């Protein structure tokens, strides 16, 4: 019996679903949250960036970091999702994997997937569908399973 694992993520939460071969409804098996997603940059950092008065231009300048802390937390969350995907594929003995996320988060996750997970990656859907419920996701993604069998992936 073939099992399809579906990961639906946004920057706040990643949900891991199982879709057995004969099933028509996704089964939620795991969820991973990111509490930093709903916070502002100021809440993530304890201090303000340094400032200096620049006499050449006549006003102050701030020393902003090259990478925003919020972006660093997003990359760490993508890394955590990729690790959890690898563990779930091994634990569930899933045959194929579908990852559904917004385009930027999807690229971050794909970069961090293990080689074994990349080999099982059947499709990626670059849309933010994380706010949909399990029933709506099932209606959207179950037809994708049939298209994967025919090796034709329609636009969702």
NUTOR-783822 format. One line per 10 residues: their letters; for each residue x, y, z of C-alpha. Coordinates in nm, 2 decimals. Layout:
N
a	X:Y:Z ~ ...
This chain:
156
xxxxxxxxxx	0.00:0.00:0.00 ~ 0.15:0.33:-0.11 ~ 0.14:0.62:0.13 ~ 0.17:0.99:0.03 ~ 0.30:1.24:0.28 ~ 0.18:1.59:0.24 ~ 0.34:1.89:0.42 ~ 0.15:2.22:0.42 ~ 0.34:2.51:0.57 ~ 0.35:2.88:0.62
xxxxxxxxxx	0.59:3.08:0.84 ~ 0.37:3.02:1.15 ~ 0.29:2.65:1.13 ~ 0.37:2.34:0.93 ~ 0.12:2.05:0.92 ~ 0.22:1.70:0.82 ~ -0.06:1.48:0.67 ~ -0.07:1.12:0.55 ~ -0.27:1.01:0.25 ~ -0.30:0.63:0.22
xxxxxxxxxx	-0.35:0.49:-0.13 ~ -0.72:0.42:-0.09 ~ -0.81:0.72:0.13 ~ -0.99:1.03:0.00 ~ -0.92:1.24:0.32 ~ -0.59:1.37:0.46 ~ -0.50:1.25:0.81 ~ -0.32:1.50:1.03 ~ -0.02:1.32:1.19 ~ 0.20:1.60:1.32
xxxxxxxxxx	0.23:1.98:1.35 ~ 0.52:2.21:1.40 ~ 0.47:2.57:1.52 ~ 0.69:2.88:1.49 ~ 0.61:3.13:1.77 ~ 0.84:3.39:1.62 ~ 0.64:3.42:1.30 ~ 0.37:3.65:1.46 ~ 0.62:3.88:1.64 ~ 0.78:4.20:1.52
xxxxxxxxxx	1.15:4.25:1.47 ~ 1.17:4.46:1.79 ~ 1.02:4.18:2.00 ~ 1.29:3.93:1.87 ~ 1.59:4.15:1.95 ~ 1.67:4.29:2.30 ~ 1.86:4.60:2.19 ~ 1.83:4.87:1.94 ~ 2.09:4.90:1.65 ~ 2.38:5.13:1.72
xxxxxxxxxx	2.37:5.49:1.61 ~ 2.64:5.74:1.53 ~ 2.63:6.11:1.44 ~ 2.79:6.15:1.09 ~ 2.93:6.50:1.06 ~ 2.98:6.46:0.69 ~ 2.61:6.44:0.62 ~ 2.49:6.62:0.93 ~ 2.26:6.36:1.09 ~ 2.26:6.03:1.27
xxxxxxxxxx	2.31:5.69:1.10 ~ 2.21:5.35:1.24 ~ 2.40:5.03:1.21 ~ 2.14:4.79:1.10 ~ 2.24:4.42:1.08 ~ 2.29:4.27:0.73 ~ 2.03:4.00:0.80 ~ 1.71:4.08:0.98 ~ 1.65:3.86:1.28 ~ 1.30:3.77:1.15
xxxxxxxxxx	1.46:3.63:0.83 ~ 1.70:3.43:1.04 ~ 1.41:3.28:1.24 ~ 1.23:3.20:0.91 ~ 1.54:3.01:0.78 ~ 1.57:2.82:1.11 ~ 1.20:2.72:1.09 ~ 1.25:2.60:0.73 ~ 1.55:2.39:0.85 ~ 1.33:2.25:1.13
xxxxxxxxxx	1.06:2.16:0.87 ~ 1.31:1.99:0.65 ~ 1.45:1.78:0.94 ~ 1.10:1.68:1.05 ~ 1.01:1.58:0.69 ~ 1.31:1.35:0.69 ~ 1.22:1.19:1.02 ~ 0.85:1.15:0.92 ~ 0.94:0.99:0.59 ~ 1.15:0.73:0.78
xxxxxxxxxx	0.89:0.68:1.05 ~ 0.59:0.65:0.83 ~ 0.76:0.47:0.55 ~ 0.60:0.71:0.30 ~ 0.66:0.65:-0.06 ~ 0.62:1.00:-0.19 ~ 0.61:1.35:-0.06 ~ 0.43:1.67:-0.16 ~ 0.53:2.00:-0.01 ~ 0.28:2.29:-0.02
xxxxxxxxxx	0.40:2.64:0.09 ~ 0.44:2.99:-0.03 ~ 0.71:3.03:-0.30 ~ 0.98:3.18:-0.07 ~ 0.93:2.93:0.21 ~ 0.91:2.64:-0.03 ~ 1.25:2.74:-0.17 ~ 1.40:2.76:0.18 ~ 1.26:2.41:0.26 ~ 1.38:2.25:-0.06
xxxxxxxxxx	1.73:2.38:-0.01 ~ 1.75:2.21:0.33 ~ 1.58:1.87:0.24 ~ 1.80:1.57:0.28 ~ 1.90:1.36:-0.03 ~ 1.66:1.08:0.07 ~ 1.37:1.33:0.11 ~ 1.46:1.49:-0.23 ~ 1.44:1.15:-0.40 ~ 1.09:1.10:-0.27
xxxxxxxxxx	0.97:1.45:-0.35 ~ 0.69:1.39:-0.60 ~ 0.56:1.75:-0.63 ~ 0.58:2.09:-0.49 ~ 0.29:2.34:-0.49 ~ 0.41:2.70:-0.45 ~ 0.09:2.83:-0.29 ~ 0.01:2.93:0.06 ~ -0.27:2.69:0.15 ~ -0.19:2.66:0.52
xxxxxxxxxx	-0.51:2.84:0.63 ~ -0.73:2.58:0.46 ~ -0.89:2.31:0.68 ~ -0.83:1.94:0.63 ~ -1.15:1.90:0.42 ~ -1.06:2.18:0.18 ~ -0.70:2.05:0.15 ~ -0.83:1.71:0.07 ~ -1.05:1.84:-0.21 ~ -0.75:2.03:-0.34
xxxxxxxxxx	-0.47:1.77:-0.31 ~ -0.64:1.43:-0.36 ~ -0.68:1.50:-0.74 ~ -0.31:1.57:-0.74 ~ -0.24:1.22:-0.63 ~ -0.41:1.08:-0.94 ~ -0.22:1.32:-1.16 ~ 0.11:1.20:-1.00 ~ 0.03:0.85:-1.10 ~ 0.00:0.96:-1.46
xxxxxx	0.31:1.18:-1.41 ~ 0.11:1.49:-1.51 ~ 0.10:1.76:-1.25 ~ -0.18:2.01:-1.30 ~ -0.18:2.37:-1.16 ~ -0.36:2.37:-0.82
